Amino acid sequence: MSLQGKVAIVTGAAAMLGSAIVRAFAQAGAQVLAVDIDAERGQALQADLGSGCRFVACDIASDAALDALLADVLATEGRIDFLINNAVVYGDSGMAATRGEWLRALDVNLVSGAVLVQKAADALAAQRGAIVNMGSVGGKFGTANRALYPAAKAAILQLTRNQAATLAPRGVRVNSVSPGWTWSDALSRMAGGDRAHADRMAAPLHPLGRAGDPDDVAQVVLFLCSDAARFVTGADIPVDGGFSMLGPDQGRSARDWFDA
Ligand SMILES: NC(=O)c1ccc[n+]([C@@H]2O[C@H](COP(=O)([O-])OP(=O)(O)OC[C@H]3O[C@@H](n4cnc5c(N)ncnc54)[C@H](O)[C@@H]3O)[C@@H](O)[C@H]2O)c1
């Protein structure tokens, strides 16, 4: 699919999943603005991808930084076709979280993306563009000792529907993607850097038998922004190898459980 001549903004672009999204859009011919607070990794990504990608250092929790980002993109590229809200902070002390920790987590993981949608809405409407918000299986099920991250991710799924309904009359589509366990800094740390170990741990929970690759997620984000998805809005697409189709019985019948 060709996105030649289109302009995409990807937040949280410097880490593994974000950079896979940047790469997929750049390979499809889009000009990609890779947004992150991590300047070292962001600049390395820009150097790696060349002219299809420009790194912009930006803290999405700052209104002034978002205004500067959009002014920069519109001055240099003249348009915005796609916005991918992917940035995240994972810190989550569950029931022990202070009000400050709650507000910071919700600010980065939920509110900043919503503010960026508000600020970019006119430019996106001018192109009849598309937004993809990053959800997670973490926003769909109960997990002990976590609260901040899953609450934000659950809210993103609802916010996506509200944004989709609000922006549909202006021709802007808004969808979310909900990955399962995906090879990333966090998963790599848990697996001691051993991808095969991560896949072994993921296999019982993901019927397709492994953890996701960043590009598994990137390809679905790309699809949702492409013309192939022109009649899709307000949807969440799980990219989780089947994780979320399973119930607590892990896909096994009562007979199977008794027989085991
Ligand atoms: N990795 C997984 O297994 C997994 C599973 C489900 C969903 N997701 C979702 O995928 C997305 C990417 O996750 P990841 O694992 O790559 O996370 P990550 O922590 O590896 O990367 C997040 C990126 O966001 C950037 N960031 C953080 N705060 C920022 C701010 N204020 N302004 C700008 N950039 C900021 C960080 O610098 C980092 O580069 C997230 O939305 C996450 O919820 C990931």
The ligand as an SDF file (V2000), in Angstrom:
LIG
                    3D

 44 48  0  0  0  0  0  0  0  0999 V2000
    5.2170   -3.7850   24.7180 N   0  0  0  0  0  0  0  0  0  0  0  0
    4.0730   -4.4540   24.8880 C   0  0  0  0  0  0  0  0  0  0  0  0
    4.0470   -5.6530   25.1780 O   0  0  0  0  0  0  0  0  0  0  0  0
    2.7690   -3.7320   24.6970 C   0  0  0  0  0  0  0  0  0  0  0  0
    1.5790   -4.4540   24.8630 C   0  0  0  0  0  0  0  0  0  0  0  0
    0.3750   -3.8060   24.6950 C   0  0  0  0  0  0  0  0  0  0  0  0
    0.3590   -2.4550   24.3400 C   0  0  0  0  0  0  0  0  0  0  0  0
    1.5200   -1.7720   24.1920 N   0  0  0  0  0  0  0  0  0  0  0  0
    1.4340   -0.3590   23.8460 C   0  0  0  0  0  0  0  0  0  0  0  0
    2.3170   -0.0570   22.8050 O   0  0  0  0  0  0  0  0  0  0  0  0
    2.8000    1.2840   22.9560 C   0  0  0  0  0  0  0  0  0  0  0  0
    4.3190    1.2820   22.9550 C   0  0  0  0  0  0  0  0  0  0  0  0
    4.7500    0.4940   24.0550 O   0  0  0  0  0  0  0  0  0  0  0  0
    6.2850    0.1370   24.2700 P   0  0  0  0  0  0  0  0  0  0  0  0
    6.3240   -1.1580   24.9680 O   0  0  0  0  0  0  0  0  0  0  0  0
    7.0550    0.3240   23.0080 O   0  0  0  0  0  0  0  0  0  0  0  0
    6.7040    1.2730   25.3300 O   0  0  0  0  0  0  0  0  0  0  0  0
    8.1600    1.8660   25.6330 P   0  0  0  0  0  0  0  0  0  0  0  0
    8.1640    2.3170   27.0560 O   0  0  0  0  0  0  0  0  0  0  0  0
    9.2230    0.9180   25.2110 O   0  0  0  0  0  0  0  0  0  0  0  0
    8.1900    3.1340   24.6870 O   0  0  0  0  0  0  0  0  0  0  0  0
    7.4120    4.2600   24.9640 C   0  0  0  0  0  0  0  0  0  0  0  0
    8.0540    5.4810   24.3210 C   0  0  0  0  0  0  0  0  0  0  0  0
    7.2870    6.6290   24.7070 O   0  0  0  0  0  0  0  0  0  0  0  0
    8.1960    7.6880   24.9910 C   0  0  0  0  0  0  0  0  0  0  0  0
    7.5790    8.6390   25.9150 N   0  0  0  0  0  0  0  0  0  0  0  0
    7.2820    8.4640   27.2250 C   0  0  0  0  0  0  0  0  0  0  0  0
    6.7890    9.6040   27.7430 N   0  0  0  0  0  0  0  0  0  0  0  0
    6.7600   10.5140   26.7450 C   0  0  0  0  0  0  0  0  0  0  0  0
    6.3780   11.8830   26.6650 C   0  0  0  0  0  0  0  0  0  0  0  0
    5.9310   12.5410   27.7350 N   0  0  0  0  0  0  0  0  0  0  0  0
    6.4860   12.5240   25.4690 N   0  0  0  0  0  0  0  0  0  0  0  0
    6.9520   11.8650   24.3710 C   0  0  0  0  0  0  0  0  0  0  0  0
    7.3490   10.5760   24.3880 N   0  0  0  0  0  0  0  0  0  0  0  0
    7.2570    9.9100   25.5710 C   0  0  0  0  0  0  0  0  0  0  0  0
    9.3970    6.9770   25.6390 C   0  0  0  0  0  0  0  0  0  0  0  0
   10.5610    7.7800   25.6030 O   0  0  0  0  0  0  0  0  0  0  0  0
    9.4960    5.7250   24.7710 C   0  0  0  0  0  0  0  0  0  0  0  0
   10.3420    5.9150   23.6520 O   0  0  0  0  0  0  0  0  0  0  0  0
    2.2090    1.8000   24.2620 C   0  0  0  0  0  0  0  0  0  0  0  0
    1.0710    2.5840   24.0000 O   0  0  0  0  0  0  0  0  0  0  0  0
    1.8360    0.5300   25.0010 C   0  0  0  0  0  0  0  0  0  0  0  0
    0.7770    0.7310   25.9070 O   0  0  0  0  0  0  0  0  0  0  0  0
    2.7240   -2.3760   24.3680 C   0  0  0  0  0  0  0  0  0  0  0  0
  1  2  1  0
  2  3  2  0
  2  4  1  0
  4  5  1  0
  4 44  2  0
  5  6  2  0
  6  7  1  0
  7  8  2  0
  8  9  1  0
  8 44  1  0
  9 10  1  0
  9 42  1  0
 10 11  1  0
 11 12  1  0
 11 40  1  0
 12 13  1  0
 13 14  1  0
 14 15  2  0
 14 16  1  0
 14 17  1  0
 17 18  1  0
 18 19  2  0
 18 20  1  0
 18 21  1  0
 21 22  1  0
 22 23  1  0
 23 24  1  0
 23 38  1  0
 24 25  1  0
 25 26  1  0
 25 36  1  0
 26 27  1  0
 26 35  1  0
 27 28  2  0
 28 29  1  0
 29 30  1  0
 29 35  2  0
 30 31  1  0
 30 32  2  0
 32 33  1  0
 33 34  2  0
 34 35  1  0
 36 37  1  0
 36 38  1  0
 38 39  1  0
 40 41  1  0
 40 42  1  0
 42 43  1  0
M  CHG  2   8   1  16  -1
M  END
$$$$
